[in-house]
Amino acid sequence: MNFNKAIIAGRLTNDPDRRSLPSGDPVTSFSMATNRYYTTQGQKKEDVEFHNVVMFGKMAEIAAQYLKKGSIALIEGR
């Protein structure tokens, strides 16, 4: 059995880029940053990871309409 699921909660690092496929279906892409804070040897540290997100169809339209750079978003997908 295989399992493919991703859940990302973070902030958008740029405004969503909305475009259309040759078939006319909408596509929206943007990047997100997620932070992780931890302490090691008494020092407080932070790691940042960047994620590229691509959405299709109705969700692409909604993301392009409501999200902007700096928005906090919870993305669930595969």
Backbone bond lengths (Angstrom), bond angles and torsions (degrees), N, CA, C in turn:
res aa  C-N    CA-C-N  psi(-1)  N-CA   C-N-CA  omega(-1)  CA-C   N-CA-C  phi
1 M - - - 1.441 - - 1.530 108.55 -
2 N 1.329 116.31 138.64 1.460 122.66 177.85 1.521 109.85 -114.44
3 F 1.322 115.63 153.10 1.463 121.13 -179.24 1.523 107.88 -139.46
4 N 1.315 117.38 126.00 1.461 121.66 -177.28 1.524 108.63 -133.16
5 K 1.338 117.31 98.99 1.459 121.57 -179.01 1.519 108.91 -146.40
6 A 1.335 115.65 138.79 1.461 121.15 177.90 1.520 108.74 -130.61
7 I 1.331 116.30 138.21 1.459 122.52 174.68 1.525 106.39 -129.66
8 I 1.331 116.15 121.95 1.463 121.69 -177.79 1.518 108.69 -126.12
9 A 1.332 117.25 128.55 1.461 122.45 174.25 1.515 106.89 -122.26
10 G 1.325 116.80 120.19 1.452 120.52 -178.30 1.514 111.53 -172.49
11 R 1.326 115.14 -161.98 1.468 121.62 -179.07 1.523 110.15 -113.48
12 L 1.326 116.05 144.45 1.450 121.40 176.01 1.524 109.45 -71.33
13 T 1.326 116.42 136.09 1.457 120.89 -179.83 1.530 111.80 -95.16
14 N 1.324 117.12 -9.20 1.460 121.37 176.77 1.527 109.09 -154.39
15 D 1.321 116.91 165.53 1.455 120.48 176.48 1.521 109.39 -68.75
16 P 1.343 117.44 144.66 1.466 120.05 178.17 1.536 111.26 -60.44
17 D 1.319 115.58 141.22 1.464 122.67 178.15 1.524 107.37 -103.22
18 R 1.340 117.00 109.29 1.460 121.16 -178.15 1.517 109.60 -100.09
19 R 1.329 116.10 133.10 1.458 122.26 177.00 1.526 108.43 -148.88
20 S 1.298 117.12 -178.27 1.465 121.23 -178.77 1.521 110.37 -126.93
21 L 1.322 115.25 147.17 1.451 121.39 172.89 1.526 108.58 -75.67
22 P 1.341 118.76 164.33 1.473 119.84 176.70 1.530 112.92 -56.33
23 S 1.323 116.53 -26.43 1.470 120.64 178.63 1.527 111.73 -77.31
24 G 1.348 117.34 -10.32 1.455 121.51 -179.48 1.517 113.77 98.01
25 D 1.328 117.42 -7.00 1.465 120.77 179.00 1.527 110.13 -69.82
26 P 1.347 118.03 135.90 1.463 120.60 -179.46 1.531 112.52 -74.31
27 V 1.334 115.05 146.30 1.470 123.20 176.64 1.518 107.29 -135.14
28 T 1.322 116.99 133.15 1.456 121.79 176.16 1.523 108.61 -127.11
29 S 1.341 116.57 135.67 1.461 120.10 177.77 1.526 109.32 -132.54
30 F 1.325 115.03 149.20 1.459 122.07 177.96 1.509 108.05 -162.86
31 S 1.328 116.49 168.79 1.458 119.75 176.08 1.518 109.23 -115.62
32 M 1.324 115.19 153.47 1.461 122.62 -179.85 1.519 109.06 -128.58
33 A 1.331 115.07 151.96 1.462 121.66 175.58 1.517 108.68 -116.59
34 T 1.324 116.40 134.54 1.458 121.64 174.53 1.526 107.94 -120.83
35 N 1.321 116.45 140.35 1.463 122.36 -177.49 1.520 110.12 -111.50
36 R 1.326 114.98 149.66 1.459 121.64 174.74 1.517 106.86 -135.03
37 Y 1.321 116.35 125.99 1.461 122.33 179.33 1.524 108.89 -107.87
38 Y 1.329 117.02 138.91 1.456 121.19 177.80 1.524 109.25 -155.71
39 T 1.321 115.63 165.53 1.461 121.87 178.68 1.520 108.54 -119.33
40 T 1.317 116.16 132.84 1.455 121.45 176.15 1.524 108.46 -138.57
41 Q 1.311 116.30 127.92 1.467 123.58 -178.28 1.525 111.24 52.93
42 G 1.328 116.15 39.46 1.451 121.85 177.60 1.522 114.72 77.83
43 Q 1.316 117.35 -0.11 1.467 121.88 179.98 1.525 109.53 -101.42
44 K 1.338 116.72 131.18 1.454 121.43 176.41 1.529 108.33 -82.11
45 K 1.330 117.14 128.90 1.455 121.71 -177.28 1.524 110.39 -128.69
46 E 1.337 114.90 160.82 1.456 121.51 178.86 1.522 109.03 -138.00
47 D 1.328 116.91 133.50 1.459 122.99 173.35 1.524 107.88 -113.62
48 V 1.319 116.32 140.02 1.460 121.64 177.23 1.525 108.06 -120.33
49 E 1.325 116.60 132.59 1.453 121.99 174.91 1.515 108.57 -119.80
50 F 1.330 116.31 145.26 1.458 121.83 179.61 1.520 109.53 -113.14
51 H 1.326 115.67 140.53 1.464 122.39 -176.29 1.524 108.92 -129.42
52 N 1.316 116.94 134.62 1.457 121.87 174.48 1.525 108.28 -94.54
53 V 1.331 115.93 129.41 1.466 121.83 -176.55 1.520 108.39 -119.63
54 V 1.340 116.79 135.25 1.462 122.74 175.44 1.522 107.53 -128.58
55 M 1.332 116.24 129.51 1.459 121.87 179.86 1.522 109.38 -121.37
56 F 1.324 116.32 148.40 1.454 122.43 -179.52 1.526 110.16 -124.65
57 G 1.332 116.31 157.89 1.460 122.31 172.63 1.523 113.68 70.20
58 K 1.330 114.63 -144.41 1.460 121.86 -176.15 1.530 111.87 -61.10
59 M 1.335 117.74 -38.72 1.466 120.44 178.57 1.530 110.87 -62.98
60 A 1.323 118.17 -34.04 1.465 121.80 177.15 1.519 110.43 -63.54
61 E 1.327 116.88 -42.03 1.462 121.20 178.27 1.524 111.21 -63.88
62 I 1.324 116.86 -44.43 1.471 121.67 -178.99 1.526 110.73 -65.03
63 A 1.333 117.21 -44.25 1.470 121.24 179.76 1.523 110.63 -61.25
64 A 1.330 117.15 -44.36 1.465 120.60 -179.09 1.524 111.27 -65.48
65 Q 1.321 116.52 -31.32 1.464 120.79 -177.65 1.529 112.17 -76.54
66 Y 1.326 118.09 -40.98 1.459 121.38 -170.19 1.523 116.00 -104.62
67 L 1.331 118.68 -23.72 1.462 120.32 -176.19 1.519 111.30 -94.35
68 K 1.336 116.12 150.99 1.464 122.35 175.11 1.520 107.74 -150.09
69 K 1.318 116.50 171.61 1.465 121.47 -179.99 1.532 109.60 -55.21
70 G 1.333 116.76 130.42 1.450 122.10 179.39 1.519 114.21 92.94
71 S 1.334 117.84 -12.24 1.469 121.12 178.21 1.524 110.43 -64.18
72 I 1.323 115.90 143.89 1.460 121.01 172.90 1.524 107.32 -89.70
73 A 1.327 116.59 131.97 1.451 120.72 -177.74 1.522 110.53 -139.73
74 L 1.324 115.15 148.87 1.458 122.83 172.55 1.523 106.20 -114.76
75 I 1.327 116.36 115.31 1.452 122.36 -176.49 1.519 108.79 -112.63
76 E 1.322 115.51 131.40 1.466 121.06 176.92 1.515 108.07 -125.81
77 G 1.319 116.32 130.70 1.455 119.78 -179.83 1.504 111.62 -172.39
78 R 1.308 115.65 -156.71 1.462 122.30 178.54 1.485 110.93 -128.61
